[in-house]
């Protein structure tokens, strides 16, 4: 990994993707790795096999036996714990108040997936989770290529600041009371199926609109400057996925863990997407829906 005069936190918060070769935390090997690579998604409606560390539960996989499910849960728990332990040492200021989110096992080949346009990973985007609003927390993601022989190929492009300046008005800036009734209805419908979903803010709504807008915008997809990344087997990488636009072009077999980083622990809070959006639109974007 290459260091600059900025701290690692500052580099990440300004939109840098940072790689670690080989992985600095323990990875599954031998029979455990082979077992993970054999797991299958239960439905094409799901993008990844998901592990919830708070509930120690795994979902969206084809279950053949209770023994298989227990082993998968254990391996995903081990991965989650290894990543959390490493990141807590690497980025202690974030660990004070972060919220560990889901971990995922990605066994599908990205280059051949058949997904609706707004769900495709191979299109440049910033992350926004429809069912898990961040409410101003940052999305820090750790990936590792567990494929023993093939690279995982990504591309990254412009930062949130540049994209906001270029397309923000077209996406539609949030205002203090914009779309509150739409948000309340949508939140109510979602709550029928996922009762523990947090209330969305204007920022969450904007980020989801931006996510969809960019994936369907031909100008952004075809003309944005790109940097190509080839992540070798055993390579790990970190990024704030709400700050650097990115796309997954090719690769099979990876593990990932997401963390929601509290605003008060940021090294550069004024450079965070919510604060940039507030400065541009002149209104609070983190207030609850009325």
C-alpha positions in Angstrom: 0.0 0.0 0.0 1.2 3.5 -0.8 1.1 6.3 1.8 0.8 10.0 1.3 1.1 13.0 3.7 -2.6 12.7 4.4 -3.8 10.3 7.1 -5.5 7.2 5.9 -8.8 8.5 7.2 -8.4 11.7 5.2 -7.5 9.8 2.0 -10.5 7.6 2.3 -12.9 10.4 3.1 -11.6 12.4 0.1 -12.5 9.5 -2.2 -9.4 7.3 -2.4 -9.6 3.6 -2.8 -6.8 1.9 -0.7 -5.5 -1.6 -1.4 -3.8 -4.1 0.8 -1.8 -7.0 -0.7 -1.8 -9.5 0.7 -4.9 -9.3 2.9 -3.9 -8.0 6.3 -6.6 -10.2 8.0 -7.1 -13.9 8.0 -8.9 -15.5 5.1 -10.6 -18.9 4.7 -8.3 -21.5 3.1 -8.4 -25.1 2.1 -11.8 -26.9 2.7 -13.3 -23.7 4.2 -12.6 -21.7 1.0 -13.8 -24.6 -1.2 -17.0 -24.7 0.9 -17.6 -20.9 0.5 -17.1 -21.1 -3.3 -19.7 -23.9 -3.5 -22.5 -21.7 -2.0 -25.3 -20.6 -4.3 -27.8 -17.8 -4.2 -31.3 -18.9 -3.4 -32.8 -16.6 -6.0 -31.8 -14.3 -8.8 -33.7 -11.6 -6.9 -30.9 -11.5 -4.4 -27.5 -10.0 -5.3 -25.4 -11.7 -2.6 -25.4 -14.1 0.3 -25.8 -11.9 3.3 -24.6 -12.2 6.9 -26.1 -10.0 9.7 -23.5 -9.8 12.5 -26.0 -8.3 15.0 -28.3 -11.4 14.6 -25.7 -13.9 13.6 -27.9 -14.9 10.7 -27.2 -15.8 7.0 -29.8 -15.3 4.2 -30.3 -15.6 0.5 -28.4 -19.0 0.1 -29.5 -22.4 -1.0 -29.8 -24.4 2.2 -29.2 -28.2 1.9 -28.8 -29.1 5.5 -28.6 -27.5 9.0 -25.0 -28.5 9.2 -24.2 -26.6 6.0 -26.1 -23.5 7.3 -24.2 -23.7 10.6 -20.9 -23.9 8.9 -21.7 -21.0 6.6 -22.8 -18.9 9.6 -19.6 -19.7 11.4 -17.3 -18.8 8.5 -19.1 -15.6 7.9 -19.0 -14.7 11.6 -15.2 -15.4 11.6 -14.7 -13.2 8.6 -16.8 -10.4 10.2 -14.8 -10.6 13.4 -11.4 -10.6 11.6 -12.3 -7.6 9.6 -13.7 -5.7 12.5 -10.7 -6.4 14.6 -8.3 -5.3 11.9 -10.2 -2.1 11.1 -10.6 -1.2 14.8 -6.8 -1.1 14.9 -6.3 0.5 11.6 -9.0 3.2 12.0 -9.6 3.5 15.7 -11.4 6.9 15.5 -14.1 5.3 13.4 -14.5 2.3 15.6 -15.5 4.5 18.5 -19.0 4.8 17.2 -19.4 2.9 14.0 -22.3 0.5 13.3 -21.2 -2.8 11.7 -23.6 -3.5 8.8 -23.9 -6.6 6.7 -21.2 -8.8 5.4 -21.6 -10.6 2.1 -20.4 -13.6 0.2 -20.3 -12.9 -3.6 -20.1 -16.1 -5.6 -21.7 -15.0 -8.9 -19.5 -13.9 -11.8 -20.1 -10.2 -12.2 -19.5 -10.1 -15.9 -22.4 -12.4 -16.8 -25.1 -11.4 -14.2 -28.6 -10.6 -15.5 -29.9 -7.8 -13.3 -32.3 -4.8 -13.8 -30.4 -1.7 -14.7 -30.6 0.0 -11.3 -29.3 -3.2 -9.6 -26.3 -3.8 -11.9 -22.9 -3.6 -10.3 -21.1 -3.0 -13.6 -22.5 0.5 -13.9 -20.8 3.4 -12.2 -22.6 4.5 -9.1 -22.4 5.6 -5.4 -23.9 3.3 -2.9 -27.3 3.9 -1.4 -29.3 1.2 0.4 -33.1 1.4 -0.1 -33.9 -0.6 3.1 -31.1 0.6 5.3 -31.0 4.5 5.2 -27.7 5.8 6.6 -29.2 9.1 8.0 -25.8 10.8 7.4 -23.5 8.0 8.5 -20.8 7.2 5.9 -20.6 3.8 4.1 -17.2 2.3 4.6 -16.7 -1.0 2.7 -14.0 -3.6 2.9 -13.7 -6.1 0.1 -11.3 -9.1 -0.4 -10.8 -11.2 -3.5 -11.0 -14.9 -2.3 -10.8 -16.3 -5.8 -7.6 -18.4 -5.7 -6.6 -17.8 -9.4 -8.5 -14.9 -11.0 -8.4 -11.1 -10.5 -11.5 -9.1 -9.6 -11.8 -6.1 -11.9 -13.2 -2.7 -10.9 -13.3 0.7 -12.3 -13.6 4.0 -10.3 -14.4 7.5 -11.6 -15.4 10.9 -10.2 -15.9 11.8 -6.6 -19.2 12.8 -5.0 -18.2 16.5 -5.0 -17.6 16.5 -8.8 -20.7 14.5 -9.6 -22.9 16.7 -7.3 -21.6 19.8 -9.1 -22.3 18.3 -12.5 -25.6 16.5 -12.0 -27.1 17.6 -8.6 -29.6 19.9 -10.1 -30.9 17.3 -12.5 -31.3 14.8 -9.7 -33.2 17.3 -7.7 -31.9 18.9 -4.5 -33.8 18.1 -1.3 -35.6 21.0 0.5 -36.8 21.2 4.1 -40.3 19.9 3.2 -39.9 18.4 -0.2 -41.7 15.1 -0.9 -42.5 14.6 2.8 -45.8 12.9 2.0 -44.2 10.7 -0.6 -41.5 9.7 1.9 -44.0 9.0 4.6 -46.1 6.8 2.3 -43.0 4.9 1.0 -41.7 4.5 4.6 -45.1 3.1 5.7 -45.2 0.6 2.8 -41.6 -0.6 3.5 -42.4 -0.8 7.2 -45.1 -3.4 6.6 -42.4 -5.8 5.3 -39.4 -4.5 7.3 -40.7 -3.0 10.5 -37.2 -2.1 11.9 -36.3 0.1 9.0 -35.1 3.6 10.1 -36.9 6.7 8.9 -35.3 8.1 5.8 -34.0 11.7 5.5 -33.8 14.0 2.6 -30.2 13.0 2.2 -31.2 9.3 1.9 -33.8 10.1 -0.7 -31.3 12.2 -2.7 -28.6 9.5 -2.6 -31.1 6.8 -3.8 -32.2 9.1 -6.7 -28.6 9.8 -7.5 -27.8 6.1 -7.5 -30.6 5.4 -10.0 -29.9 8.6 -12.1 -26.2 7.7 -12.6 -26.8 4.1 -13.6 -29.3 5.2 -16.3 -27.4 8.3 -17.5 -25.6 7.6 -20.7 -23.4 10.7 -20.5 -22.0 9.7 -17.1 -21.5 6.1 -17.9 -19.8 6.6 -21.3 -17.8 9.9 -20.8 -16.6 9.9 -17.2 -12.9 9.4 -16.7 -12.1 6.0 -15.4 -9.3 4.2 -13.5 -9.2 0.4 -13.9 -8.3 -1.8 -11.0 -7.2 -5.5 -11.1 -7.4 -6.9 -7.6 -5.2 -10.0 -7.4 -6.2 -13.1 -5.4 -5.9 -12.4 -1.7 -6.0 -8.6 -2.2 -8.2 -6.5 0.2 -9.4 -2.9 -0.5 -11.2 -0.2 1.4 -13.3 2.7 0.2 -16.1 5.1 1.2 -18.6 3.9 -1.4 -20.7 7.0 -1.1 -17.7 9.2 -2.0 -16.0 7.5 -5.0 -18.1 6.3 -8.0 -17.3 2.7 -8.8 -18.4 -0.3 -10.7 -17.6 -4.0 -10.5 -16.8 -5.3 -14.1 -15.6 -8.8 -13.6 -14.8 -11.4 -11.0 -16.2 -14.3 -9.0 -15.8 -15.2 -5.3 -15.3 -12.3 -2.9 -16.2 -11.3 0.6 -17.3 -7.9 1.7 -18.2 -6.1 4.9 -19.9 -2.7 5.3 -19.7 -0.3 8.2 -21.8 2.8 8.9 -19.3 5.5 10.2 -20.6 8.1 12.5 -20.3 11.7 11.3 -18.7 12.9 14.6 -15.7 10.5 14.1 -14.8 11.7 10.7 -11.4 13.4 10.1 -12.9 15.8 7.5 -16.6 16.1 8.4 -17.2 19.1 6.2 -16.1 17.1 3.2 -18.7 14.4 3.8 -21.5 14.0 1.2 -24.3 15.3 3.5 -22.4 18.5 4.3 -21.5 19.1 0.7 -25.2 18.6 -0.3 -26.3 21.0 2.5 -23.9 23.7 1.3 -25.1 23.4 -2.3 -28.9 23.3 -1.7 -28.9 25.6 1.3 -31.2 23.4 3.5 -30.9 20.7 6.1 -30.8 17.3 4.5 -30.6 15.2 7.7 -33.9 16.2 9.3 -36.6 13.5 9.7 -39.5 13.5 7.4 -42.3 15.7 8.8 
